[in-house]
Amino acid sequence: MSYSGGLNGNPTAAHVHGLSAAGVNSGVIFGLTITGNQASGTITGSGTLSAPQETGLFAQQIYVNLHTSAHPGGELRGQLVPVPEPEEYAAMLGVGALVLMCRPVRSRLFRR
């Protein structure tokens, strides 16, 4: 995840938090690495989610919080939203194409 446009302070920490609804604070699940400064940067990292946390991810109950010197409680926050894998997009397109192929087509002979 990247940020740009400037923060109010230098980044001090970044974490993945959960389980809670958007706008509600919750505990740290795992930490992330920050590369950058007040003007722009990148947040990277990985971790393992428990089964309840994985369910919470799909329910959009997990968020990333970027803490800065100006806002120690968090300056930049965003809920994580799952994105379908490319195979799932292909399957959706395949079903859509099948539906289009199966719909009735009127012959041009009967049009006026």
Secondary structure, DSSP 8 states (H G I E B T S, - for coil): -EEES--SS-EEEEEEEES--TT----EEEE-EEEE-SSEEEEE------HHHHHHHHTT-EEEEEEESS-TT-SEEEE------HHHHHHHHHHHHHHHHHS----GGG--
